[in-house]
């Protein structure tokens, strides 16, 4: 594994990097790296660089501009990138929600004591 690939792999845990929502999208689709690259319309080598981009802003119109800029820079399928980022972000939020709900419940249990 190259140093750039190692960096991209570490970036998967940080929501700042596009690697994070792409990881969750790929997992939700049971995609390998090769399949994710094919879905986005790029090579595996390009996918490594894409993962190191910042995650697009969540709100419109910034989201659309950010996705369009990334897609243009790397020659990606813009529609596929939008889908991957949106779906990956939703999966990430859903995975985080149960922990937040449990923490809120635990706090309210403590307040009742």
LOMARVO-310250 format. One record per residue (C-alpha): residue number from 1; chain; x, y, z. Coordinates in nm, 2 decimals. Each point is the difference from the previous one (the first is absolute). Last residue first. Layout:
// LOMARVO-310250
     n   chain        X        Y        Z
   NUM       A        X        Y        Z
...
// end
This chain:
// LOMARVO-310250
     n   chain        X        Y        Z
   113       A    -3.24     1.00     4.03
   112       A    -0.21     0.13    -0.29
   111       A     0.29     0.20    -0.14
   110       A     0.21    -0.31    -0.03
   109       A    -0.26    -0.17    -0.21
   108       A    -0.02     0.31    -0.22
   107       A     0.37    -0.02    -0.06
   106       A    -0.01    -0.37    -0.09
   105       A    -0.28     0.07    -0.24
   104       A     0.19     0.28    -0.17
   103       A     0.31    -0.23    -0.03
   102       A    -0.22    -0.28    -0.14
   101       A    -0.15     0.23    -0.26
   100       A     0.34     0.14    -0.10
    99       A     0.14    -0.35    -0.03
    98       A    -0.30    -0.10    -0.21
    97       A     0.04     0.30    -0.23
    96       A     0.37    -0.05    -0.10
    95       A    -0.07    -0.29    -0.23
    94       A    -0.29     0.18    -0.15
    93       A     0.21     0.31    -0.06
    92       A     0.27    -0.21    -0.17
    91       A    -0.26    -0.17    -0.22
    90       A    -0.14     0.33    -0.10
    89       A     0.34     0.14    -0.08
    88       A     0.08    -0.30    -0.22
    87       A    -0.33     0.04    -0.18
    86       A     0.06     0.37    -0.07
    85       A     0.36    -0.04    -0.10
    84       A    -0.06    -0.30    -0.22
    83       A    -0.30     0.14    -0.17
    82       A     0.18     0.33    -0.07
    81       A     0.31    -0.19    -0.13
    80       A    -0.22    -0.21    -0.23
    79       A    -0.17     0.31    -0.15
    78       A     0.34     0.17    -0.05
    77       A     0.15    -0.30    -0.19
    76       A     0.37     0.07     0.08
    75       A     0.26     0.17    -0.22
    74       A     0.23     0.08     0.30
    73       A    -0.02     0.38     0.00
    72       A    -0.35     0.01    -0.16
    71       A    -0.15    -0.23     0.26
    70       A     0.16     0.18     0.29
    69       A    -0.12     0.34    -0.13
    68       A    -0.36    -0.13    -0.07
    67       A    -0.02    -0.16     0.35
    66       A     0.11     0.33     0.16
    65       A    -0.24     0.21    -0.21
    64       A    -0.29    -0.23     0.07
    63       A     0.07    -0.01     0.37
    62       A     0.04     0.38     0.02
    61       A    -0.35     0.06    -0.15
    60       A    -0.12    -0.17     0.22
    59       A     0.10    -0.11     0.35
    58       A     0.23    -0.29     0.10
    57       A     0.33     0.15    -0.11
    56       A     0.20    -0.24    -0.21
    55       A     0.25    -0.23     0.19
    54       A     0.35     0.12    -0.04
    53       A     0.21    -0.18    -0.25
    52       A     0.23    -0.29     0.11
    51       A    -0.25    -0.26    -0.12
    50       A     0.02     0.14    -0.35
    49       A     0.38    -0.06     0.00
    48       A    -0.04    -0.37     0.08
    47       A    -0.28    -0.03    -0.25
    46       A     0.23     0.12    -0.27
    45       A     0.23    -0.29     0.05
    44       A    -0.29    -0.24     0.01
    43       A    -0.10     0.13    -0.34
    42       A    -0.31     0.22    -0.06
    41       A    -0.36    -0.01    -0.10
    40       A    -0.16     0.04     0.34
    39       A    -0.16    -0.34    -0.02
    38       A     0.32    -0.15    -0.14
    37       A     0.20     0.15     0.29
    36       A    -0.25    -0.14     0.25
    35       A     0.02    -0.34    -0.17
    34       A     0.38    -0.01     0.01
    33       A     0.00     0.11     0.36
    32       A    -0.23    -0.28     0.08
    31       A    -0.37     0.07     0.02
    30       A    -0.24    -0.16     0.25
    29       A    -0.25     0.27    -0.08
    28       A    -0.04     0.13     0.35
    27       A     0.38    -0.05     0.05
    26       A     0.08     0.21    -0.30
    25       A    -0.23     0.28     0.11
    24       A     0.16    -0.01     0.35
    23       A     0.35     0.02    -0.14
    22       A    -0.10     0.28    -0.24
    21       A    -0.14     0.19     0.29
    20       A     0.33    -0.02     0.18
    19       A     0.25     0.03    -0.29
    18       A    -0.15     0.34    -0.09
    17       A     0.21     0.13     0.29
    16       A    -0.13     0.23     0.28
    15       A    -0.21    -0.30     0.14
    14       A     0.32    -0.16     0.12
    13       A     0.02    -0.38     0.04
    12       A     0.05    -0.06    -0.37
    11       A     0.29     0.24     0.00
    10       A     0.22    -0.28     0.14
     9       A    -0.05    -0.20    -0.32
     8       A     0.08     0.30    -0.21
     7       A     0.32     0.05     0.19
     6       A     0.09    -0.37    -0.05
     5       A    -0.08     0.03    -0.37
     4       A     0.23     0.31    -0.03
     3       A     0.28    -0.19     0.18
     2       A    -0.03    -0.28    -0.25
     1       A    -0.14    -0.34     0.10
// end
